[in-house]
Structures are given as C-alpha cells and as structure tokens.
Amino acid sequence: MSKEAFYQSLAKDILDNCGGSSNISGFTHCMTRLRITPLDRDKTDIEALKRLDGVIGVVEAETLQIILGTGVVNHVADAFAKLMPSGKNIDLKEAASRKKADLNRKNTTPIKLFLRKISSIFIPLIPALIASGLITGITKAVIQAGWLPKESQIALILTVIGSGLFAYLGVLVGINAAKEFGGTPAMGGLAGILILNPEIANISLFGENLLPGRGGLIGVLFAAVFIAYTERFIRKHVHQSIDIIVTPTLSLLITGLVTYVVFIPAGGFISDLITSGLLSLLNIGGVLSGFVLGAAFLPLVVTGLHQGLTPVHLELIRSIGDDPLLPILAMGGAGQVGAAFAIFMKTKKASLKRAIGGGLPSGLLGIGEPLIFGVTLPLGRPFLTACLGAGIGGAFQAHFQVATFSIGVSGLPLSFLVQPAQIVLYIIGLFISYAAGFVFTYAFGFKDDMAAEFE
C-alpha cells in the first residue's frame, strides 16, 4: 500500500470510528494531533481508534485528540477533510445541547476549557513561531561564531526575516482569538493593532503617556475577545440592512476606548505579575523549582494543556527579552528519550523495540508524543521515571538560568534558540536528562513482563 493510500485509509477508519461525518461538528490539527469535535461522544469508539495502525494514542478532552505524530498528521488531516461533506447542515441547538451534556459528563472544569481555548488560539501559530525562531537562532549563531559580519546585508536580511513575526504577533493572535470566540477574524486583527500602534505613544491618560505594546499578548487577548463579544451583541440588535456598516464601526470604536482605558493598563499589570512571579519562583526556589517544573511538564503534555503556556513564554520574551522557563520544561521530552533508551536496552520484545525505534528520532527532535503515548505511558512506571529524569535536567537549567530568546520545539533543535553564551549549558542539561531518565528507568522503572501488550 502506498503512503497516500495508507493516509486515506487511516482517515476513513478514524471517521468511521468517530460516528461518521454526520457526527463531526469540526476538526483541526497541530504538529502531532488530529483534534476532532464530535457531536455525540457516545457514537465514538475510543478503543477501536487506539487499535488503528498509525494511531499512537487518543486523548479525551474537550476535543477528541488523536495522536498521529509529526508529518503524518498533516497528510491524514488532508485526507480527513476530503471525506467531510462541504456545507452540511447541522442542527446548532441539538449540537449545543449534546456538547453541554458531554462536557458535564466529562466533568470539564472552566479552567480546562479556558486553557483549551488559549491553546486553540496559539496552536495555528506554532509553525510560524518555529520558522521565525530557527532563522533568528541560526543567524545569531553564525554571527556569534564570526562566520558572518553583523553589519553585512545578508545578516540584516536574515534578521528581518526572522524577527518580523514577533513585531506583529499581536495581530495574528487577535485574528485567532476573535475567530475562536465567535467574532470576525479581521476585527480581532484590528484589536491587536490597537495595542501595537506606535501612535498611541502620543495619547496621555491619567497623567501618563500610553506605551505601544504595553500589556503585550494579555492585552491583545482581552481586546480581541471583547471585540468578538461586542460584535456579536451589536449584530443581534441592528437591522440586517445596516449591519455591515454599523456593527464593525461601533465594535471597533467601543473596543478602542475600552482598550486604552482598561485593557492596556490591566494587561500590563497582569503581564508584570506573571513575569515577576515566575522570575521570583526561579530565583527563590532555584534548583527545587526547576526540578518540580521539569518533572510536572509531561502530565500537561498528556492532557494537551501544555499549549496553554505559549502566551506565558511569549510574554516573558516580550517583557524581559528571554524565556528562562522553556529550557526547564524542554527537559520533559529529554527524560522520555532517556527512559526509551533504557527500555530498548532491557526488553526482548521486538514490537516494543520497533515502537521505540519509530519514536526516538522525533523525541530527539523535540516531538515527545510518539514516545509518551506509544511507549512510556502505556507501560506506566517508565512514564514516572522519565518525569524524574526531566526534573533532574530542569534543576540544572534552573541553576544556570539558561534562557531562550524565542520559542520552538524542544530537544536538540531548541539549542538554536538558546542565548548563544548558554548553548553548551543547555546541551549539557539535555544530556543530564537523557542520562537521568535512562538510569532511573533501567534501575527500577521497567521489567519486561510489564510489556505484555507488546507481545
């Protein structure tokens, strides 16, 4: 079977086990997961989905997250889209009632729902963030090594290409936020521009001039969500004949006034609180904080809530110029790699060795889901020893205050995004996590009789 035929077959099997196209209200995907929103969860067969060849794991959350791995998910999502009828009619009231009942059944908390909303805003931006970060990182490394003069035209062009996203990131976040909360994407982009516009430096409120960008992405999220709800409210009360003129105009005017009076100061306060709180945690807690944060990151990945941390990373970079949190959390994947190597050395089961061999390359490159859902989590104890290994590496990164100037995938590629003077320290910490995950797992984390399902 060709790869294309395999992707089409897998997409069809996934759709069939999700109750068919009539049971799907929407879907999207990130780097490793196909995220499906079924109308009726009772029509989905989770166990059958887990048994499909090509499916690494399934996470039941607000969306049904089917883990396929990097690269594969893009092809399967494309095939899945072709199986979905365009313009199908959905009874929205029925869909809403089913959704509410399903969420109640799953005991989904408001905090989890909020974090997943945030994830949905930032997940589509990840490829752009990775591309911009890597170009910036490689350019800095080449300049630092003396291979390219900092003032050369090539260096300047590469710097502009890599840094452009971060100058206008608020606009993209605003577009996605408005879309996620039921508004017009372009209006969300305008909400982002309200925060970033350099002309606001000429505005003085309460005796102080406003600062462009003050409040950062927190302020953008406030403004974009507000403009989405404002637009929806006004549209309900405006006649259809003048809707296209009145609704966007009033929405922008009201949001602009509220943004400059409320959202910029409030966003700035919250941003300062988050930044100072995390820095205090790392400065006071030091090694202990690094261990706890590093060890606790993998459970967030399992639930899919780790994407909710993206605005925190970006806010740290915006406010203090770098991110000391990301290198610590990146040790989570490294602990998994070490644990996987230990299992590979101890097991005699060929199928388990094949699963590890398939997941290790992705793990080394910072994509941990294949190893988590395909190896350590099903085995149980190795997942915990991997977390311990991650904690050791996190403690090392915290002690030396290693920081990145951008965000991207973890593992070895993240070294390109670490401050140039700290690259060696980051790599040492990475190998410490590899070694600790290996030692803990080899010593007491795995016995071959634990792998009965890999017979």
C-alpha positions in Angstrom: 0.0 0.0 0.0 1.4 3.4 -0.9 1.7 6.1 1.7 -1.1 8.1 0.2 -3.4 5.1 0.2 -2.5 4.4 3.8 -3.3 8.0 4.9 -6.6 7.9 3.1 -7.5 4.5 4.7 -6.5 5.7 8.1 -8.6 8.9 7.7 -11.6 6.8 6.7 -11.1 4.5 9.7 -10.9 7.4 12.1 -14.0 9.0 10.6 -15.9 5.7 10.8 -14.9 5.2 14.5 -16.0 8.8 15.3 -19.6 8.1 14.2 -19.2 9.3 10.6 -19.3 12.7 9.0 -22.7 13.5 10.4 -21.3 13.2 13.9 -18.5 15.7 13.3 -19.0 19.4 14.1 -15.4 20.4 13.3 -11.8 19.4 13.3 -8.3 20.8 13.2 -4.7 19.6 13.8 -1.5 20.7 15.5 2.0 19.2 14.9 1.1 15.8 16.2 -2.6 15.5 16.9 -5.8 15.4 14.8 -8.4 17.3 17.0 -11.9 16.3 16.3 -15.1 17.7 17.9 -17.8 15.0 17.8 -21.5 16.0 18.3 -22.2 12.8 20.3 -19.3 11.2 22.2 -21.3 8.0 22.7 -21.0 7.3 18.9 -17.2 7.3 19.1 -15.3 4.0 19.7 -12.2 5.1 21.6 -10.8 1.6 21.9 -11.1 1.0 18.2 -9.4 4.3 17.5 -6.5 3.3 19.7 -6.1 0.0 17.9 -5.8 1.6 14.4 -2.5 1.1 12.7 -0.9 4.6 12.7 -2.6 5.9 15.8 -0.2 6.5 18.6 -2.7 7.4 21.2 -6.0 9.1 22.0 -6.7 11.9 24.5 -10.3 12.5 25.5 -10.6 16.2 26.3 -13.0 19.0 25.0 -11.9 17.8 21.6 -11.0 14.2 20.8 -7.2 14.3 20.2 -5.9 11.5 18.0 -2.1 11.4 18.2 -0.6 10.5 14.8 2.9 12.0 15.1 4.7 14.8 13.3 4.4 14.8 9.5 1.7 12.1 9.4 -0.9 14.2 10.9 -0.8 16.7 8.0 -1.5 14.0 5.4 -4.2 12.4 7.5 -5.9 15.7 8.2 -5.9 16.5 4.4 -7.5 13.1 3.7 -9.9 13.6 6.5 -11.0 16.9 5.1 -11.8 15.3 1.7 -14.1 12.9 3.4 -16.1 15.6 5.1 -19.1 16.9 3.0 -18.9 20.7 2.4 -21.7 22.8 3.6 -23.5 20.1 5.6 -26.4 21.2 7.7 -26.0 20.9 11.5 -28.8 21.5 14.0 -27.0 24.0 16.1 -29.4 23.7 19.1 -29.0 20.0 19.1 -25.3 20.3 18.7 -25.1 22.7 21.6 -27.2 20.5 23.9 -25.1 17.5 23.1 -21.9 19.4 23.7 -23.1 20.7 27.0 -24.2 17.2 28.2 -20.9 15.7 27.0 -18.9 18.3 28.9 -20.9 17.8 32.0 -20.4 14.1 31.7 -16.6 14.5 31.4 -16.6 17.0 34.3 -14.7 19.5 32.3 -13.8 22.5 34.5 -13.9 26.1 33.4 -10.1 26.3 33.9 -9.6 23.4 31.5 -12.0 24.9 29.0 -10.2 28.3 29.2 -6.8 26.7 28.7 -8.0 24.8 25.7 -9.4 28.0 24.2 -6.0 29.6 24.6 -4.4 26.5 23.0 -6.7 26.8 20.0 -5.6 30.4 19.6 -1.8 29.7 19.6 -1.6 26.2 18.0 -2.1 27.5 14.4 0.8 29.9 15.1 3.3 27.3 16.1 4.8 26.6 12.6 5.4 30.4 12.1 6.9 30.7 15.6 9.3 27.8 14.9 10.3 29.1 11.5 11.0 32.6 12.7 12.8 31.4 15.9 15.1 29.0 14.0 16.0 31.6 11.4 16.8 34.1 14.2 18.7 31.5 16.2 20.8 30.2 13.3 21.6 33.8 12.2 22.7 34.7 15.8 24.9 31.5 16.0 26.6 32.3 12.7 27.2 35.9 13.7 28.5 34.8 17.1 30.9 32.3 15.5 32.3 35.1 13.4 31.3 33.5 10.1 29.1 36.5 9.1 29.6 40.2 10.0 26.8 41.6 12.0 26.5 44.6 9.7 26.5 42.7 6.5 23.5 42.9 4.2 22.9 39.1 4.4 22.9 39.3 8.2 20.4 42.2 8.2 18.1 40.5 5.7 18.1 37.2 7.7 17.5 39.2 10.9 14.5 41.0 9.4 13.1 37.7 8.0 13.4 36.0 11.4 12.2 38.9 13.6 9.2 40.1 11.6 6.7 37.7 13.2 7.4 38.9 16.7 6.9 42.6 15.7 3.3 41.8 14.6 2.4 38.7 16.6 -0.3 40.5 18.4 -2.3 41.0 15.1 -2.2 37.2 14.4 -3.2 36.4 18.0 -6.1 38.9 17.7 -7.3 37.3 14.5 -7.2 33.8 16.0 -8.8 34.9 19.3 -11.7 36.6 17.6 -12.3 33.6 15.5 -12.2 31.3 18.5 -14.7 33.4 20.4 -17.2 33.8 17.5 -16.1 37.1 16.1 -14.9 38.3 12.7 -11.1 37.5 12.4 -10.3 40.8 10.8 -11.9 42.6 13.7 -9.6 40.6 16.0 -6.6 41.7 14.0 -7.8 45.3 14.5 -7.9 44.7 18.2 -4.2 43.6 18.1 -3.3 46.7 16.1 -5.0 48.9 18.8 -2.3 47.6 21.3 0.7 47.7 18.9 0.0 51.0 17.1 3.0 53.3 17.7 0.8 56.4 17.5 -0.7 55.6 21.0 2.5 57.0 22.5 1.0 60.4 21.8 -2.0 59.6 24.0 -1.9 60.7 27.6 -4.4 59.2 30.1 -4.4 59.7 33.9 -1.3 61.8 33.6 0.8 59.2 31.8 1.5 58.5 28.1 0.4 55.2 26.8 3.1 52.8 25.8 2.8 50.9 22.4 2.7 47.2 23.2 2.0 47.7 26.9 0.0 44.7 28.1 1.5 42.5 25.4 -0.4 39.5 24.3 -2.5 39.6 27.5 -3.9 42.9 26.5 -4.4 41.7 22.9 -6.4 38.7 24.1 -8.6 40.9 26.3 -9.2 43.3 23.4 -9.8 40.5 20.8 -12.3 38.6 23.0 -14.0 41.8 23.9 -14.4 42.9 20.3 -15.8 39.5 19.4 -18.5 39.6 22.1 -19.2 43.3 21.3 -19.7 42.5 17.6 -22.0 39.6 18.4 -24.1 41.7 20.8 -24.4 44.6 18.4 -25.3 42.3 15.4 -28.3 41.0 17.4 -29.7 44.4 17.8 -29.0 46.0 14.4 -31.2 45.7 11.3 -29.7 43.5 8.6 -29.7 46.3 6.1 -27.2 48.4 8.0 -25.3 45.6 9.8 -22.2 45.7 7.6 -21.8 49.4 8.4 -22.9 49.8 12.0 -21.7 46.6 13.6 -18.0 46.8 12.8 -17.8 50.5 13.3 -19.4 50.5 16.7 -17.4 47.4 17.7 -14.1 49.0 16.8 -15.0 52.3 18.4 -16.2 50.8 21.7 -13.3 48.3 21.9 -10.7 51.1 21.1 -12.0 53.2 24.0 -12.1 50.3 26.5 -8.7 49.1 25.3 -6.9 52.3 26.0 -8.7 53.0 29.3 -8.9 49.4 30.7 -7.1 46.7 28.7 -3.7 48.2 28.3 -3.3 49.1 32.0 -4.9 45.8 33.1 -2.9 43.7 30.6 0.3 45.4 31.7 -0.4 44.7 35.3 -1.1 41.0 34.7 1.9 40.7 32.5 4.2 42.2 35.2 2.6 39.9 37.7 3.2 36.8 35.6 6.8 37.8 34.8 7.8 38.8 38.3 6.0 35.8 39.8 7.9 33.3 37.6 11.2 35.0 38.0 10.8 35.1 41.8 9.8 31.4 41.7 13.0 30.5 39.8 15.2 32.9 41.8 14.0 31.8 45.2 13.2 28.2 44.5 16.2 27.7 42.2 17.1 24.1 41.8 13.9 22.8 43.6 11.6 24.9 41.3 13.5 23.7 38.3 13.0 20.1 39.4 9.3 20.4 40.1 8.6 22.3 36.8 10.6 19.9 34.7 9.0 16.8 36.3 5.5 18.2 36.1 5.5 19.2 32.4 4.9 15.7 30.9 1.5 15.3 32.5 0.4 18.6 30.9 1.5 17.2 27.5 -0.6 14.1 28.1 -3.7 16.3 28.6 -2.8 18.6 25.8 -2.9 21.6 28.1 0.8 22.4 27.6 -0.1 24.7 24.6 -1.8 27.0 27.1 1.6 28.0 28.3 2.6 29.6 24.9 1.4 33.1 25.8 3.4 32.9 29.0 6.6 32.1 27.1 5.9 34.9 24.6 5.1 37.4 27.4 8.4 36.6 29.1 10.3 37.2 25.9 8.5 40.5 25.3 8.9 41.8 28.8 12.4 40.7 29.8 14.0 39.7 26.5 14.3 36.0 27.1 12.5 33.0 28.5 14.1 31.0 31.4 11.0 28.7 31.7 11.2 27.0 28.3 14.6 25.3 28.8 13.3 23.8 32.0 10.1 22.4 30.5 12.0 21.1 27.5 13.7 18.6 29.8 10.4 16.7 29.9 11.0 15.3 26.4 14.6 14.5 27.2 13.6 12.4 30.2 11.4 10.4 27.8 14.2 9.8 25.4 16.4 8.5 28.2 13.7 6.2 29.5 13.1 4.9 26.0 16.7 4.1 25.5 16.7 2.1 28.8 13.6 0.2 27.8 15.2 -0.6 24.4 18.3 -2.0 26.2 16.3 -4.2 28.6 13.4 -5.5 26.5 13.5 -8.6 24.5 10.2 -7.8 22.7 10.7 -7.0 19.1 7.4 -5.0 18.8 8.4 -2.8 21.7 11.8 -2.2 20.2 10.2 -1.2 16.9 7.9 1.2 18.7 10.8 2.9 20.4 12.9 3.0 17.2 10.0 4.8 15.5 9.6 7.3 18.3 13.2 8.1 19.2 14.1 10.3 16.2 11.0 12.5 16.9 11.9 12.5 20.6 15.4 13.7 19.9 14.0 16.5 17.7 11.6 17.7 20.4 8.3 15.9 19.5 7.6 13.7 22.5 4.1 12.3 21.9 5.2 9.2 19.9 7.3 8.0 22.9 4.8 9.2 25.5 1.7 7.6 24.1 3.4 4.7 22.2 5.8 3.6 24.9 6.2 5.1 28.4 2.6 5.9 29.2 1.1 2.5 28.3 3.9 0.9 30.4 3.1 3.1 33.4 6.2 3.2 35.6 8.6 4.3 32.9 6.5 7.5 32.4 7.1 8.3 36.1 10.9 7.6 35.9 11.0 9.7 32.7 9.4 12.6 34.7 12.1 12.2 37.4 14.8 12.4 34.7 13.2 15.5 33.4 13.2 17.0 36.9 17.0 16.5 37.2 17.6 18.3 33.9 15.2 21.0 34.8 17.1 21.6 38.1 20.3 22.0 36.1 18.7 24.5 33.7 17.2 26.5 36.6 20.6 26.6 38.5 22.4 28.1 35.5 19.4 30.3 34.5 19.5 29.1 30.9 17.1 31.1 28.7 15.8 31.2 25.1 15.2 34.3 23.0 12.4 32.7 21.1 10.1 29.6 21.3 10.1 26.4 19.3 10.2 22.7 19.6 12.3 21.3 22.5 15.1 18.7 22.3 18.2 19.3 20.3 16.6 22.0 17.9 16.0 24.3 20.9 19.7 24.8 21.2 19.5 27.2 18.2 17.1 29.4 20.2 19.1 29.5 23.5 21.1 32.6 24.2 24.5 32.0 22.4 26.6 32.1 25.5 24.4 29.4 27.1 24.1 26.8 24.3 26.7 24.5 25.8 24.9 24.6 29.2 21.6 23.8 27.6 23.1 20.8 25.8 24.7 19.6 29.0 21.4 19.8 30.8 19.7 17.9 27.9 22.2 15.1 28.2 21.8 15.1 32.0 18.0 14.5 31.5 18.8 11.7 28.9 21.1 10.1 31.4 18.8 10.5 34.5 15.8 9.2 32.6 17.9 6.2 31.4 19.3 5.4 34.9 16.0 5.7 36.8 14.2 3.6 34.2 16.9 1.0 33.9 17.3 0.6 37.6 13.7 0.4 38.8 11.4 1.7 36.1 11.0 -1.2 33.7 10.7 -5.0 33.7 10.0 -6.9 30.5 6.9 -8.6 32.0 5.3 -5.1 32.1 5.1 -5.0 28.3 2.5 -7.8 27.8 0.5 -5.7 25.3 3.6 -5.6 23.1 3.6 -9.3 22.6 
